[in-house]
């Protein structure tokens, strides 16, 4: 993850783009790129894997940039949220079902 963050920082520095990466703009970019990812599946389930991977990479990149801007560690916040979600969806109740946690 550290090498990835370093590469993203360097990419933005070379282009002087960090000034545009406010949390608000990054949130918008995440939503826009997520929409483009969803568009890959719009009319069929036979998506182009390369296109999906490109859009997924865009979403990841903007998410990592948001974490950088907020000065949080992506791994730490993901693991913290996973632990919280683990408690909301215990295996004995959630295994094999997609029911929302408050309906289990």
C-alpha positions in Angstrom: 0.0 0.0 0.0 2.8 2.4 0.8 4.3 2.0 -2.7 0.9 2.6 -4.2 0.4 5.8 -2.2 3.9 7.0 -3.1 3.1 6.5 -6.8 -0.2 8.4 -6.6 1.5 11.3 -4.7 4.3 11.4 -7.4 1.7 11.3 -10.2 -0.2 14.2 -8.7 2.9 16.2 -7.9 4.2 16.0 -11.4 0.9 17.5 -12.7 0.3 19.9 -9.8 -3.1 18.4 -9.3 -3.2 18.1 -5.5 -4.7 21.6 -5.3 -7.8 20.2 -7.0 -8.2 17.3 -4.6 -10.4 18.7 -1.9 -12.4 16.1 0.0 -15.5 17.4 -1.7 -14.0 17.1 -5.2 -12.7 13.6 -4.4 -16.1 12.5 -3.1 -17.6 13.7 -6.3 -15.0 11.9 -8.3 -15.6 8.6 -6.4 -19.3 8.9 -7.1 -18.7 9.6 -10.8 -16.2 6.8 -11.3 -18.5 4.4 -9.4 -21.2 5.3 -11.9 -18.9 4.5 -14.7 -18.1 1.2 -13.1 -21.8 0.4 -12.8 -22.3 1.4 -16.4 -20.1 -1.6 -17.4 -22.9 -3.8 -16.2 -25.8 -1.6 -17.4 -27.4 -3.8 -20.1 -25.9 -7.2 -19.6 -23.8 -9.4 -17.3 -21.3 -10.1 -20.0 -19.1 -7.1 -19.0 -15.7 -6.4 -20.5 -13.3 -7.3 -17.7 -10.6 -4.9 -18.9 -13.1 -2.0 -18.8 -14.3 -3.0 -15.3 -10.7 -3.1 -14.1 -10.0 0.3 -15.4 -13.1 1.8 -13.7 -12.4 -0.1 -10.5 -8.8 1.3 -10.6 -10.2 4.8 -10.9 -12.5 4.3 -7.9 -9.6 2.8 -5.8 -7.3 5.7 -6.8 -9.8 8.4 -5.8 -10.6 6.5 -2.5 -6.9 6.3 -1.7 -6.5 10.0 -2.5 -9.4 10.8 -0.1 -7.6 8.8 2.6 -4.4 10.7 1.9 -6.2 14.1 2.1 -7.9 13.1 5.3 -4.6 11.8 6.7 -6.0 8.4 7.5 -4.5 4.9 6.8 -6.7 3.1 4.3 -5.8 -0.3 5.7 -6.6 0.8 9.3 -10.0 2.3 8.4 -11.0 -0.7 6.3 -10.0 -3.2 9.1 -11.9 -1.1 11.7 -15.0 -1.0 9.6 -14.7 -4.8 8.8 -14.6 -5.5 12.6 -17.7 -3.4 13.1 -19.5 -5.1 10.2 -18.4 -8.5 11.5 -20.3 -7.8 14.7 -23.4 -6.7 12.8 -23.4 -9.8 10.6 -22.4 -12.8 12.8 -21.6 -15.9 10.8 -24.3 -18.0 12.5 -27.0 -15.5 11.4 -25.6 -14.1 8.2 -24.0 -17.1 6.4 -25.5 -17.6 3.0 -28.1 -14.8 3.2 -28.2 -11.2 2.1 -30.6 -10.0 4.7 -29.8 -6.6 6.3 -28.3 -6.8 9.8 -31.4 -5.4 11.5 -33.6 -8.1 10.0 -31.4 -11.1 10.9 
